[in-house]
């Protein structure tokens, strides 16, 4: 449920209480006892001990500032340089929607240059409805799993009326359980417009006249709308792995599927040309050879930790692992071992173990926040046949992964009314913005980066010519150097600049 607070307003404007003028009361994130039990962070053993946590009070409804409020959780890693080097706060949003910034910082140090860590207080936050910022879980978040599994692998045009009715009932039940959990008012204000207003309150509470910001994936949507709504408060926005902000939820899922296919084809090319082990004999043969591997898992799934890893589990695993091109060599070896029938191989089991060890979070919390934001931000078709047609288009564009993901957006058809994100965003008054796009990004297609850079009047597109989801802060010297120069000194690369891929 939404947490309320006794926050005293800094002042009153036009009958509203203002949430500007707050000061964050920073305190160590972990107690001495928790620190004593914590594992030292790789690369910086003292990272966790330096972390400071606090809160900023924000209204649930920015149009009703005398209504309910929540405490937005904030985390800071203080700058490590001298007073002469200090540039202020650099705020990060790690995407999702549904990623908890506080947990990201606690997980270990960000892979940033020494220069950047010396110059900036590194700051992140849990967006509303996520993590420690009134995070919630829709009780029926799992009910859509069974009907989704029932249509998995079925050509969308062949999904029966009975299956569609099952999907409808599950989607309605899921949406209704979200309303029952937090109320229509809270869900109506889960969209990015509200997150952006919260972000400006955070900027003010940090004592910054203008915001310096890095947004990954969904965080690019936050940054783009911030530039539109608060141009005068903007210093630098690095938007990495751009998301589209104009189309409906179906088009969003369809285009993501196309991006995943592009990444898969880039992986196949790497596998054939560079990987020490590869199950494919040629680019033309790879689709049939990959299908043979998946068919083999249908007939004889890998048993790992008591669970069966079949076709669909492997597809999900591969789609996730394509987000990091440094994982591609292991992906190729995994498929080669499976193709050879070595599913009990020590490497295969170790590989599956790494992906089984996910973040320690409340089951369903990330899914619930993701659905709430996506449904709030996008136009939501209400006819299930529109989702069926979207799944058909996605399957056509992504033969390897198929179009099943489109069905997962069906709860949006039954979502309560929300404040939609504005359209026609161009941020004409914003200072220079840097958009970073990755050619082989499986989650946010490169075309979205081109689109966002063209949409924002002051934006420049910088391209990483490799794979993976997002590029900055991944120990790629070429990318990091360009983005650091922008964040530290406002240096914008020339239009059309790029860095070669690692693989």
C-alpha positions in Angstrom: 0.0 0.0 0.0 1.0 3.7 -0.4 3.0 4.9 2.6 1.9 8.3 4.0 4.0 10.8 5.7 3.7 13.9 7.9 6.0 16.0 5.7 5.7 19.7 6.4 5.7 21.8 3.2 8.5 24.2 2.5 6.0 26.8 1.3 2.7 27.2 -0.4 2.0 28.3 -4.0 -1.4 28.9 -5.4 -3.0 26.9 -2.6 -0.7 23.9 -3.1 2.1 22.8 -0.8 5.5 22.8 -2.4 7.8 19.9 -2.1 10.8 21.9 -3.2 13.3 23.0 -0.6 13.8 19.6 1.1 17.2 18.5 2.4 18.1 14.8 2.3 19.2 13.5 5.7 22.0 11.1 4.6 22.9 8.1 6.7 25.0 5.0 6.1 23.0 2.5 4.0 24.1 -0.4 6.1 24.5 -0.8 9.9 28.0 -1.8 11.2 26.7 -5.3 11.7 25.5 -5.5 8.1 28.8 -4.1 6.8 30.7 -6.7 8.8 28.7 -9.5 7.1 28.8 -7.9 3.6 31.2 -9.3 1.0 33.8 -6.7 -0.2 32.9 -5.3 -3.5 35.0 -6.5 -6.4 37.2 -3.7 -7.7 36.5 -1.4 -4.8 36.3 -3.1 -1.4 35.1 0.1 0.3 32.3 1.0 -2.1 29.5 -0.4 0.1 30.8 1.3 3.3 30.7 4.7 1.5 27.1 4.4 0.4 24.7 6.8 2.0 20.9 6.5 1.9 18.0 8.9 2.4 14.6 9.8 1.2 12.8 12.6 -0.6 9.1 13.1 0.0 6.9 13.3 -3.2 3.2 13.5 -3.7 1.4 10.5 -5.1 -0.5 12.9 -7.4 1.4 16.0 -8.3 -1.9 17.7 -9.1 -3.1 17.1 -5.6 -0.2 18.0 -3.4 -2.3 18.0 -0.2 -3.1 14.3 -0.8 -1.1 11.2 0.0 2.7 11.2 -0.3 5.4 8.6 -0.5 9.1 8.5 0.6 11.2 8.1 -2.4 14.4 6.1 -1.5 17.7 7.7 -2.6 21.3 6.4 -2.5 24.6 8.3 -2.9 28.2 7.4 -3.4 30.2 10.5 -2.5 32.7 12.0 -5.0 36.2 10.8 -4.3 38.2 13.7 -5.7 39.3 17.1 -4.4 37.1 20.2 -4.0 38.6 21.6 -7.3 37.5 18.4 -9.2 33.9 18.4 -7.8 31.1 18.8 -10.3 28.1 18.1 -8.2 25.6 15.1 -8.4 25.3 12.7 -11.3 21.9 10.9 -11.1 21.4 7.4 -12.6 18.2 5.6 -13.7 18.9 2.0 -14.6 15.8 1.3 -16.6 13.2 -1.4 -16.5 10.7 0.0 -15.9 11.0 -1.5 -12.4 14.8 -1.4 -11.7 15.6 -0.3 -8.2 18.5 2.1 -8.1 19.2 1.6 -4.4 19.7 -2.1 -5.0 21.9 -1.5 -8.0 24.3 0.6 -5.9 24.3 -2.0 -3.1 25.1 -4.7 -5.6 28.6 -3.3 -6.2 30.5 -0.4 -7.7 29.6 1.2 -11.0 32.2 0.6 -13.7 33.0 4.2 -14.2 36.3 6.0 -14.8 38.3 7.3 -11.9 37.8 10.8 -13.3 34.0 10.6 -13.2 34.0 9.0 -9.7 36.3 11.8 -8.4 34.1 14.5 -9.9 30.6 13.5 -9.1 28.5 12.3 -6.2 26.9 9.3 -7.9 23.2 9.2 -7.1 20.3 6.9 -7.8 16.8 6.3 -6.6 13.9 3.9 -6.5 11.2 5.3 -8.8 7.7 5.4 -7.4 6.2 2.0 -6.9 9.6 0.3 -7.1 11.7 -1.1 -4.3 11.8 1.0 -1.2 9.7 3.8 -2.8 6.3 2.2 -2.0 7.1 -0.8 -4.1 4.2 -3.2 -4.5 3.3 -6.5 -6.0 0.1 -7.3 -7.8 -1.3 -10.4 -6.0 -2.3 -12.1 -9.3 0.9 -11.3 -11.1 1.4 -15.0 -11.8 -2.1 -15.8 -13.2 -1.1 -14.8 -16.7 1.7 -17.4 -16.8 -0.4 -20.5 -17.4 -2.4 -19.1 -20.4 0.8 -17.5 -21.8 2.5 -20.9 -21.6 -0.5 -22.5 -23.3 0.0 -20.3 -26.4 3.8 -20.3 -26.4 5.1 -21.7 -29.7 1.7 -21.6 -31.3 1.5 -19.5 -34.5 -0.5 -16.4 -33.4 -3.1 -16.8 -36.2 -3.7 -20.4 -34.9 -4.4 -19.3 -31.3 -8.0 -20.5 -30.7 -10.9 -18.4 -29.3 -10.9 -20.5 -26.2 -7.2 -19.6 -25.6 -7.9 -16.0 -26.2 -10.7 -16.0 -23.7 -8.3 -17.6 -21.2 -5.8 -14.9 -21.8 -8.5 -12.2 -21.4 -9.7 -13.5 -18.1 -6.1 -13.8 -16.7 -5.3 -10.3 -17.9 -8.4 -8.8 -16.4 -7.7 -10.6 -13.1 -4.1 -9.4 -13.0 -5.2 -5.8 -13.7 -7.9 -5.9 -11.1 -5.5 -7.3 -8.5 -3.2 -4.3 -9.1 -6.1 -1.9 -8.5 -7.1 -3.8 -5.3 -3.5 -3.7 -4.1 -2.7 0.0 -4.5 -5.8 1.7 -5.9 -6.6 3.3 -9.2 -5.2 6.7 -8.0 -1.8 5.3 -7.4 -1.7 3.4 -10.7 -2.9 6.5 -12.5 0.2 8.2 -11.3 2.8 5.5 -12.0 3.7 6.9 -15.4 6.9 8.6 -16.5 5.4 12.1 -16.2 5.1 11.6 -12.5 8.6 10.0 -12.3 10.0 13.1 -14.1 8.4 15.4 -11.6 9.9 13.3 -8.8 13.3 13.6 -10.4 13.1 17.4 -10.4 12.3 17.3 -6.7 15.4 15.0 -6.2 17.5 17.5 -8.2 16.4 20.3 -5.9 16.9 18.2 -2.8 20.4 17.5 -3.9 21.1 21.2 -4.1 21.7 21.2 -7.8 20.5 24.1 -10.0 20.7 21.9 -13.0 20.5 18.1 -13.5 23.3 15.9 -14.7 21.9 12.5 -15.5 22.6 9.1 -17.1 19.5 7.1 -18.2 19.7 3.6 -19.4 16.9 1.9 -21.4 13.6 3.1 -19.8 15.7 5.8 -18.1 16.1 7.4 -21.6 12.3 8.0 -21.6 12.6 9.6 -18.2 15.5 11.8 -19.5 13.7 12.8 -22.7 10.6 13.9 -20.9 12.7 15.7 -18.3 14.3 17.7 -21.1 10.8 18.6 -22.4 9.3 19.5 -19.0 12.3 21.0 -17.2 14.7 22.3 -19.9 15.7 25.2 -17.7 16.8 22.8 -15.0 18.9 20.6 -17.3 22.7 20.5 -17.5 23.6 17.2 -19.2 21.5 14.1 -20.2 23.3 11.0 -21.5 20.5 8.7 -22.8 21.8 5.1 -23.5 19.7 2.4 -25.1 16.8 4.7 -26.1 13.2 3.7 -25.8 10.5 5.0 -28.0 7.9 7.3 -26.4 5.2 7.7 -29.0 3.6 4.4 -30.0 1.2 2.0 -28.3 2.1 -1.0 -26.2 1.7 -3.4 -29.1 4.0 -1.5 -31.5 6.5 -1.3 -28.6 6.6 -5.1 -28.2 6.7 -5.8 -31.9 9.7 -3.6 -32.5 11.5 -5.1 -29.5 11.0 -8.5 -31.0 12.6 -7.2 -34.3 15.5 -5.9 -32.2 16.0 -9.3 -30.5 16.1 -10.9 -34.0 18.8 -8.5 -35.2 20.9 -9.2 -32.1 20.5 -13.0 -32.6 21.7 -12.7 -36.2 24.7 -10.7 -35.0 25.4 -13.4 -32.5 25.2 -16.1 -35.2 27.7 -14.1 -37.3 30.1 -13.8 -34.3 29.6 -17.5 -33.5 30.6 -18.5 -37.1 33.5 -16.1 -37.4 35.1 -15.9 -33.9 33.8 -18.3 -31.3 36.1 -21.2 -30.3 33.0 -23.5 -30.2 30.0 -23.0 -32.5 27.2 -25.4 -33.4 26.4 -23.7 -36.8 28.0 -24.5 -40.1 26.9 -21.4 -42.0 24.6 -18.4 -41.9 22.0 -20.0 -44.1 22.2 -23.3 -42.2 22.0 -21.7 -38.7 18.2 -21.3 -38.5 17.6 -25.1 -39.1 20.5 -26.0 -36.9 19.2 -23.8 -34.0 15.8 -25.3 -34.5 17.3 -28.8 -34.2 18.9 -27.8 -30.9 15.5 -26.5 -29.6 13.7 -29.5 -30.8 16.1 -31.7 -29.0 15.4 -29.8 -25.8 11.6 -30.3 -26.4 12.3 -34.1 -26.6 14.8 -34.2 -23.8 15.0 -31.1 -21.6 18.1 -30.4 -19.5 17.4 -31.0 -15.8 18.9 -28.3 -13.6 18.3 -27.9 -9.9 15.2 -30.1 -10.3 13.7 -28.0 -13.1 13.4 -28.8 -16.7 15.1 -26.4 -19.2 13.3 -26.9 -22.5 12.8 -24.9 -25.7 11.1 -21.9 -24.2 13.3 -21.7 -21.1 16.4 -21.7 -23.4 14.9 -19.1 -25.7 14.3 -16.8 -22.7 17.8 -17.5 -21.4 19.4 -16.7 -24.8 17.3 -13.5 -25.2 18.5 -12.3 -21.8 22.1 -13.2 -22.4 22.2 -11.3 -25.7 22.1 -8.2 -23.6 25.8 -8.6 -22.9 28.1 -9.3 -25.8 30.8 -10.5 -23.4 28.5 -13.4 -22.8 28.3 -14.4 -26.4 31.3 -16.8 -26.3 29.7 -18.7 -23.5 26.4 -18.7 -25.4 28.1 -20.3 -28.4 29.8 -22.9 -26.2 26.6 -23.7 -24.5 24.7 -24.3 -27.7 27.6 -26.4 -29.1 27.7 -28.6 -26.0 23.9 -29.1 -26.2 24.1 -29.9 -29.9 26.7 -32.5 -29.1 24.5 -34.0 -26.4 26.7 -33.0 -23.6 23.9 -31.5 -21.4 25.4 -32.9 -18.2 28.7 -31.2 -19.0 30.2 -29.2 -16.1 30.2 -26.0 -18.2 26.5 -26.4 -19.1 25.5 -26.8 -15.5 27.8 -23.9 -14.4 26.3 -21.7 -17.1 22.7 -22.4 -16.0 23.7 -21.8 -12.4 24.8 -18.3 -13.2 21.5 -17.4 -14.7 19.6 -19.0 -11.9 21.2 -16.7 -9.4 19.0 -13.6 -10.0 18.6 -10.5 -7.7 17.2 -11.0 -4.3 13.8 -9.2 -4.7 10.2 -9.8 -3.9 8.7 -12.2 -6.5 6.5 -10.3 -8.9 7.6 -6.8 -7.8 9.6 -6.1 -11.0 6.8 -7.5 -13.2 4.2 -5.4 -11.4 6.1 -2.2 -11.7 7.0 -2.9 -15.4 3.3 -3.5 -16.3 2.1 -0.4 -14.3 4.5 2.0 -16.1 4.1 0.5 -19.5 0.4 0.6 -19.3 0.4 4.1 -17.9 2.8 5.5 -20.5 1.3 4.1 -23.7 -1.8 4.1 -25.7 -3.5 0.8 -24.8 -5.6 -1.0 -27.5 -8.6 -2.8 -25.8 -9.4 -5.5 -28.4 -7.5 -8.8 -27.8 -7.5 -9.3 -31.6 -5.1 -6.3 -31.9 -2.7 -8.2 -29.6 -3.1 -11.3 -31.7 -2.2 -9.4 -34.8 0.7 -7.8 -33.0 2.0 -11.2 -32.0 1.7 -12.3 -35.7 3.7 -9.3 -36.8 6.3 -9.9 -34.2 6.7 -13.6 -35.1 7.1 -12.5 -38.8 9.9 -10.1 -37.8 11.5 -12.4 -35.3 11.4 -16.0 -36.6 13.8 -17.2 -33.9 12.1 -15.8 -30.8 8.6 -15.6 -32.1 5.8 -13.1 -31.1 4.7 -14.5 -27.7 5.9 -11.5 -25.8 3.2 -9.3 -27.3 0.6 -11.3 -25.4 2.2 -10.4 -22.1 1.0 -6.8 -22.6 -2.7 -7.8 -22.7 -3.3 -6.6 -19.1 -2.9 -3.0 -20.4 -6.2 -3.5 -22.3 -8.0 -3.6 -18.9 -5.9 -1.0 -17.1 -7.5 2.0 -15.3 -7.2 5.5 -16.8 -3.8 7.1 -16.3 -2.0 10.3 -17.1 -0.4 9.5 -20.5 3.0 10.8 -21.5 2.9 13.8 -23.8 3.5 13.3 -27.5 5.5 15.4 -29.9 8.4 15.7 -27.4 11.2 17.7 -28.9 12.7 19.6 -25.9 13.6 22.7 -28.1 14.9 24.7 -25.1 17.1 22.0 -23.6 21.0 22.2 -23.8 22.9 19.6 -25.8 21.8 16.0 -25.1 23.8 12.9 -25.9 21.9 9.8 -27.2 23.9 6.5 -27.3 22.7 3.7 -29.5 24.0 0.1 -29.9 23.7 -1.5 -33.3 23.0 -4.9 -32.0 20.9 -4.0 -28.9 18.3 -6.8 -28.3 16.1 -4.9 -26.0 16.0 -1.3 -27.3 16.5 -1.5 -31.1 19.0 0.9 -32.6 16.3 2.5 -34.7 14.8 3.8 -31.4 18.1 5.6 -30.7 18.1 7.2 -34.2 14.5 8.1 -33.7 15.0 9.8 -30.3 18.1 11.7 -31.4 16.1 13.0 -34.4 13.1 13.9 -32.2 15.0 15.9 -29.6 16.1 19.2 -31.1 19.4 19.5 -29.3 20.4 15.8 -29.4 23.5 14.1 -31.0 23.5 10.4 -31.7 26.7 8.4 -30.8 26.8 4.8 -32.0 28.4 1.7 -30.5 28.8 -0.7 -33.4 28.6 -3.8 -31.3 26.0 -5.8 -29.4 24.5 -5.9 -26.0 22.0 -3.7 -24.2 23.4 -0.2 -23.4 27.1 0.7 -23.8 28.3 3.3 -21.2 29.9 2.1 -18.0 30.7 -1.4 -19.5 34.5 -0.9 -19.6 34.5 0.1 -23.2 37.2 2.8 -23.3 36.0 4.3 -26.6 32.4 4.7 -25.4 33.3 5.8 -21.9 35.7 8.4 -23.0 33.1 10.1 -25.2 30.4 10.0 -22.6 32.7 11.2 -19.8 33.8 14.1 -21.9 30.2 15.1 -22.3 29.3 14.7 -18.7 32.3 16.4 -17.3 32.9 19.2 -19.8 29.9 19.3 -22.0 31.9 18.1 -25.1 29.5 16.7 -27.7 30.9 14.3 -30.3 30.5 15.2 -33.9 27.3 13.9 -35.6 27.8 10.4 -36.9 30.5 9.5 -34.5 30.9 5.8 -33.5 33.0 3.2 -31.7 33.8 -0.2 -33.2 32.3 -3.2 -31.5 34.4 -5.4 -29.3 33.6 -8.7 -31.1 
